[in-house]
Amino acid sequence: MHTPEPLSASPDAPPRSPNHAAVVLAGGDKDLAPATPPRDRTASHESTGSIEVTHPDNYLTKAAKMLDDLGSNYKPVETADIVWNIESWAKLRTENRVTSPPITLGGRQWRILCFPNGNNADKVALYVMLDDWEGRTPAQAIPADFVLGMVHPDNDTQCHFQYSNHRFGEIELDWGFTHFVALASLGQYVHQDRTLLFARIRMLEDETGVLFHSFKDYHSKTVTGHVGLKNQGATCYMNSILQSLFCTNYFRKAVYQIPLPKDDEHASKSVTLSLQRLFYFMQTSDDAVETNELTKSFGWNTVDAFAQHDVQEFLRVLTDNLEEKMKGTPADGMIQRLFVGQMKSYIKCVNVDYESSRTEDFYDIQLNVKGMPTVYDSFRDYIQVETLEGENKYMAEGYGLQDAKKGVVFTKFPSVLHLQLKRFEYDFMRDQMVKINDRYEFPLDLDLDEFLVPPTPAEGEEEEADVPPPGPQKYHLHGVLVHSGSVDGGHYCAFIRPRRENKWFKFDDDRVVPVTLKEVLDDNFGGEYPAAKRPGLGGAAPRAMGMVHKRFTNAYMLVYLRESDYDTTLCEVTENDVPAAIRDQLDRERQEHEARLRDIREREFMLHVRIIDDAAMRNYNGLDLWSFGGATVPNGEWNKRFHKHETAWPAVQKAYAADRGIPEDRLRFWLLTPRENKTLRPDAENVISGPDMQLNLETLQKRHTTTPNSWPYEIRVYAEVLSESETADAAPVAEPADTDMPPLEVAAPLAPAPMPRADYVSATMLLFIKAFDVVSQTLTIKGHLQVPRMTLPRDIFPQVAEMLGVPAGTDLRIFEEVHATLISPIDPARPFATQEMTDGDIMAVEPVLDDAAAAIAALPPGTPRSVAEYYEYLQNRAEVVFKPRHPHPEGGESPVHPNPTREVALSLSKRVRYDDVAARVAHELGLDDPMKLRFTSTYVSEMPRSVIRPTPSVTLGDMLGATPYQFRAPLGADPITAPPVTVLYEVLDVSIKEFESKRSVRATVLVPGKEESVDVLVPKTSTTGTLLAAIADKAGIPADLPVRLYEVIGHKITREFAGHESLTVIPEYTMFVVQAVPVAEGTVHHVGVVHMNRTPSLLHGTPFKFPVVQGEPMATTKKRVQQYLGYSDKDMTKVAFKLVPLGALSEQAAKEVEDDQVLADLLVSGPVVAVAPPAYSDVVAGIEPPTPAAMGTQEAVYSSTIALALDHPQRRQSRMMSSLERGLRIFN
């Protein structure tokens, strides 16, 4: 192999580095590989870039430029060229697949692979191939990029190149272009049957070990030590923040310290337990972990899991929920210590010694992105001082209007600092929310010393001597939460550095991969994509050179850890930190899972032998002899597993006899055989007898089971226990020759001695006796009898009565249980054989007792009163839970809603009529009139669907709706038990008939210090005045308080009713709020009040109106609001009072009201003459309507478009209040 100079090399060709090799390969030395089937190379069709070169530079220069441009993000370790001179293209085309001689790069052999006639296409196909790979593993794969080219042999400026990259050896050993050059265009590069094929290959530095990885067989835990979280549909936002919290080890350790719930019944609703389990799974699992258990504990359904939410919103809701549950536990105060900082808002006069300030906590800091190049710029913008002067002077108490400085300072930063980057804002020009994709840089190390102003003691307070001064505020980047997409939708992932060493990982749902620092920082700054260096070399086309292409993937939240707390925050978390109960429980679950997997593996050579006997069947209350289809083995069944090839029946028989303590000679075994009607019964043909003892279990199963595919891994057997006088060696009894009935006592049991098969009919048959007890509502097998086939049923009544424990001579009603949907009366005066009864049949018996009449009469409505009704119940039974539709949040009875709150679980037939269902539920609740019950059907999520009308034809099945497909049993089979279905109930004040002539209205009632939900019934033609009076009366509002009725949409009052409006024109879905308005002397206006969380676009809670007093400072107004809402002093520290224009969405639109400002003055919009009429409710209450305050000789007009906003986090409320709530919530 030699290395000549390149053809027609230009004087300014780039110099070769020591790691760069170039090889010219003559066409006559080509190595012909055997033809192989065409491979799917779809991924290689789309090259990263291609070039047609016609200007003077030679092909080596062009190849170098293409690699520089398109491979600029990668660092080459070693480079080599393949220059393959083809002396006869025609000769090359005699082969379908041709390879060049090899060159060495990185200690490996590389070739050009060419398909001169095309690879399943009418174009020349070129690939780069890694040749010597035998015995190597995907872990040794080599990432490389390359250019492939075809060059005119006499004019090397006329050439065609394409660029790509690949991880050679991970899956494929070759990579390139199936559509490299069209066969019809070869004349441009093939001259006089000669051409040149060229490849420049660069072996690249693989810092992360996953460069160009396909992730086909990737295992996150092996590579990174971490596992991902599975996405439920749209829970990527949740997965990102959960990974960040998990990697905040101090938080994870504190979560483990929360005590476990004491009540196992409510464990599934425990958020803390579910989070502990999730963290432990993430800590110990080898594969991605499900989050379904956690979201179920939130009270979420499938719809919630598919709803996209905000990372910051979820973090706040989750930490608020956990902070409440940590109170009084070893983890109490952890959220405050870890995530909470403090800031002080102030207004300081310039010319006088006066300052008004308020200190409040923050859980995260929202930083502006627009117009801010870096995080430092955003912090400076956040604390920017505003000057209040001119018309905007500040009214200082005791000093009048003064020039002042207004701003905010940080007095304490938390150990874990969450910075939310405000990438979304409202665009007034477009009238919609938009995403800001501007470039925004953030550092690895953040110094916040310049932004911290330590708190100073207030006037009259002494400085605490034991409080150390704050240390350096140096922070290290711990996590970058990234949003990719637009306002309408997108995807979240997280980049996290779990330990102090500078190793970063990308947590993208169920996959965790190592990443470079460039991917963490540069790729998530946002802004424009890097500009192309040269048009035509993979860059933009000339027409598109002026276009700006912005990244849609950029940082949305940053997580910084303070250096002084770094080691504490990332403390080691061991298995000993996990509560022992959780470790033990999850270990058991793992063992059960491993046992299931082991069972699946062993099914190929093992069989379960499942044996039932009379003793087991006496505890079974259902159809057929037994239920083999359940997920668990029923009590009493003998179940063991044996090797199906090496075990014969005597070994099973011996094991069973030993376990049951029964001599083997008193046992007769019958294989249970499926009948055509889907029942499972024994018959004489399948008695396990002499010849069967030599067969292994697999052969025995195939020989005696007519449809082995029904249960391919089981043998199902009935064990008949013979009396001491009977033995297994007894000879079979032949069928009598005449038709006269022999005495019953001469009947001998059927023995398991060797017997012929299909052509033999025994003299006796095996008959199972089932008894129905109408009082206990049970249908159980009492035993079996061996009876001659021509016996009359009435002749065995004495034995049956003895088995049932009833007096001899008791009248018995008898039926044959044919299958699940058919029972047939048995004629006591006709022989069994003439009624087509045979081995394994079941005779259901109902004794007619004289003293049972009273007990039957006392049975609750809807209860079966005969064996026929009971069979109908078994076939159509449904488990139903009747739940109150509006339970009181504290679990008792509400003073304004006295409905029972107890749940009633019943098992009823779906054919029971509506009246009987209502009577049964009323009976369980202790109600006198079942007609006062109203039922509402539900969806699978237990959300109300529609009210059920009590028509005569309605059955319970109609009330429940269709049974899900997976719970429908085939014809004749034992019905599959479906999970309980929820039906909601309400107890009305009137009968359901009268109720339907009225309108049911639910309203939220606000009275001083309390918020309640009230339901009332009013005639459908009522006015809003009648409705208001009914609600006020039901809620017990004092007569001296004026009341108002509002319509509320989106947590805002959209309409106040005057009292004359008819309910017929108001939609059923209208949300009503009734308020007992407080009375205040000097009232000049009633301002609308809303609750919001930082921004007017995030409203919550119930709005109301509040009296504004002329000349009253805001500090006094706040105290009246606090008294009206019943907030504690601690609650009020979290509330900021702001004025917001109705309809505003941006945070900047909200202006805070200072304590010394007068709310009435701020609401004045201008003077007019007319005065608004009083509200209807004020007239009814006999209250003089307020008049505007005088402004000179004119009257002041107060703005109706400005609301007073109470800015505070959403308070945790009950489900009862959810009708006015929206957005992300955790219900438990």
HELIX and SHEET records of a PDB file:
HELIX    1   1 GLY A   27  ASP A   29  5                                   3    
HELIX    2   2 THR A   42  HIS A   45  1                                   4    
HELIX    3   3 TYR A   59  LEU A   70  1                                  12    
HELIX    4   4 TRP A   89  LEU A   92  1                                   4    
HELIX    5   5 PRO A  138  GLN A  140  5                                   3    
HELIX    6   6 LEU A  183  GLN A  188  5                                   6    
HELIX    7   7 SER A  220  THR A  224  1                                   5    
HELIX    8   8 CYS A  236  PHE A  246  1                                  11    
HELIX    9   9 ASN A  249  TYR A  256  1                                   8    
HELIX   10  10 ASP A  264  LYS A  269  5                                   6    
HELIX   11  11 VAL A  271  THR A  284  1                                  14    
HELIX   12  12 ASN A  292  SER A  297  1                                   6    
HELIX   13  13 THR A  302  ALA A  305  1                                   4    
HELIX   14  14 VAL A  311  MET A  326  1                                  16    
HELIX   15  15 MET A  334  PHE A  339  1                                   6    
HELIX   16  16 VAL A  375  TYR A  382  1                                   8    
HELIX   17  17 GLY A  390  ASN A  392  5                                   3    
HELIX   18  18 ASP A  449  PHE A  451  5                                   3    
HELIX   19  19 LEU A  517  VAL A  520  1                                   4    
HELIX   20  20 ASP A  522  ASN A  524  5                                   3    
HELIX   21  21 PRO A  542  ALA A  544  5                                   3    
HELIX   22  22 GLU A  563  ASP A  565  5                                   3    
HELIX   23  23 TYR A  566  THR A  569  1                                   4    
HELIX   24  24 GLU A  575  ASP A  577  5                                   3    
HELIX   25  25 ALA A  580  GLU A  602  1                                  23    
HELIX   26  26 ASP A  614  MET A  617  1                                   4    
HELIX   27  27 TRP A  649  ARG A  660  1                                  12    
HELIX   28  28 GLU A  664  ARG A  666  5                                   3    
HELIX   29  29 GLY A  690  GLN A  694  5                                   5    
HELIX   30  30 LEU A  697  HIS A  704  1                                   8    
HELIX   31  31 PRO A  708  SER A  710  5                                   3    
HELIX   32  32 LEU A  744  VAL A  746  5                                   3    
HELIX   33  33 PRO A  793  ILE A  796  5                                   4    
HELIX   34  34 PHE A  797  LEU A  804  1                                   8    
HELIX   35  35 ALA A  833  GLN A  835  5                                   3    
HELIX   36  36 ASP A  850  ALA A  852  5                                   3    
HELIX   37  37 ALA A  853  ALA A  857  1                                   5    
HELIX   38  38 VAL A  867  ASN A  876  1                                  10    
HELIX   39  39 TYR A  914  LEU A  925  1                                  12    
HELIX   40  40 PRO A  930  LYS A  932  5                                   3    
HELIX   41  41 LEU A  956  LEU A  960  1                                   5    
HELIX   42  42 TYR A  965  PHE A  967  5                                   3    
HELIX   43  43 ILE A  992  PHE A  995  1                                   4    
HELIX   44  44 THR A 1024  ALA A 1035  1                                  12    
HELIX   45  45 LEU A 1063  VAL A 1065  5                                   3    
HELIX   46  46 MET A 1114  LEU A 1125  1                                  12    
HELIX   47  47 ASP A 1129  MET A 1132  1                                   4    
HELIX   48  48 GLU A 1147  ALA A 1149  5                                   3    
HELIX   49  49 LEU A 1159  LEU A 1162  1                                   4    
HELIX   50  50 TYR A 1176  VAL A 1180  1                                   5    
HELIX   51  51 ARG A 1215  LEU A 1220  5                                   6    
SHEET    1   A 6 HIS A  20  ALA A  26  0                                        
SHEET    2   A 6 PRO A  76  ILE A  86  1                                        
SHEET    3   A 6 THR A 195  LEU A 204 -1                                        
SHEET    4   A 6 ILE A 142  VAL A 151 -1                                        
SHEET    5   A 6 CYS A 159  PHE A 168 -1                                        
SHEET    6   A 6 GLY A  49  VAL A  53 -1                                        
SHEET    1   B 3 VAL A  98  THR A  99  0                                        
SHEET    2   B 3 ARG A 108  PHE A 115 -1                                        
SHEET    3   B 3 ILE A 103  LEU A 105 -1                                        
SHEET    1   C 4 VAL A  98  THR A  99  0                                        
SHEET    2   C 4 ARG A 108  PHE A 115 -1                                        
SHEET    3   C 4 LYS A 123  LEU A 130 -1                                        
SHEET    4   C 4 ASP A 174  ALA A 182 -1                                        
SHEET    1   D 4 GLU A 355  PHE A 362  0                                        
SHEET    2   D 4 GLY A 341  CYS A 349 -1                                        
SHEET    3   D 4 ALA A 404  LYS A 412 -1                                        
SHEET    4   D 4 GLU A 386  LEU A 388 -1                                        
SHEET    1   E 5 ILE A 365  ASN A 368  0                                        
SHEET    2   E 5 VAL A 416  LYS A 422  1                                        
SHEET    3   E 5 THR A 553  ARG A 562 -1                                        
SHEET    4   E 5 LYS A 474  SER A 486 -1                                        
SHEET    5   E 5 ASP A 445  ASP A 447 -1                                        
SHEET    1   F 7 ILE A 365  ASN A 368  0                                        
SHEET    2   F 7 VAL A 416  LYS A 422  1                                        
SHEET    3   F 7 THR A 553  ARG A 562 -1                                        
SHEET    4   F 7 LYS A 474  SER A 486 -1                                        
SHEET    5   F 7 GLY A 489  ILE A 496 -1                                        
SHEET    6   F 7 TRP A 504  ASP A 508 -1                                        
SHEET    7   F 7 ARG A 511  VAL A 515 -1                                        
SHEET    1   G 2 TYR A 394  ALA A 396  0                                        
SHEET    2   G 2 GLY A 400  GLN A 402 -1                                        
SHEET    1   H 2 PHE A 424  ASP A 427  0                                        
SHEET    2   H 2 GLN A 432  LYS A 435 -1                                        
SHEET    1   I 5 TRP A 638  HIS A 643  0                                        
SHEET    2   I 5 MET A 606  ILE A 612 -1                                        
SHEET    3   I 5 GLU A 714  VAL A 721  1                                        
SHEET    4   I 5 LEU A 667  PRO A 674 -1                                        
SHEET    5   I 5 LEU A 680  VAL A 687 -1                                        
SHEET    1   J 5 THR A 778  PRO A 788  0                                        
SHEET    2   J 5 THR A 764  ASP A 773 -1                                        
SHEET    3   J 5 ASP A 841  VAL A 848  1                                        
SHEET    4   J 5 ASP A 811  HIS A 819 -1                                        
SHEET    5   J 5 LEU A 822  PRO A 825 -1                                        
SHEET    1   K 5 VAL A 904  SER A 909  0                                        
SHEET    2   K 5 ARG A 877  PRO A 884 -1                                        
SHEET    3   K 5 VAL A 981  VAL A 987  1                                        
SHEET    4   K 5 LEU A 933  THR A 938 -1                                        
SHEET    5   K 5 PRO A 944  VAL A 947 -1                                        
SHEET    1   L 5 LYS A1010  PRO A1019  0                                        
SHEET    2   L 5 LYS A 998  VAL A1007 -1                                        
SHEET    3   L 5 PHE A1072  ALA A1076  1                                        
SHEET    4   L 5 VAL A1043  ILE A1049 -1                                        
SHEET    5   L 5 LYS A1052  GLU A1056 -1                                        
SHEET    1   M 5 LEU A1099  VAL A1109  0                                        
SHEET    2   M 5 THR A1083  MET A1092 -1                                        
SHEET    3   M 5 ILE A1202  ASP A1207  1                                        
SHEET    4   M 5 ALA A1136  PRO A1141 -1                                        
SHEET    5   M 5 LYS A1151  GLU A1152 -1                                        
SHEET    1   N 3 VAL A1164  VAL A1168  0                                        
SHEET    2   N 3 GLN A1194  TYR A1198 -1                                        
SHEET    3   N 3 ALA A1190  MET A1191 -1                                        
END                                                                             
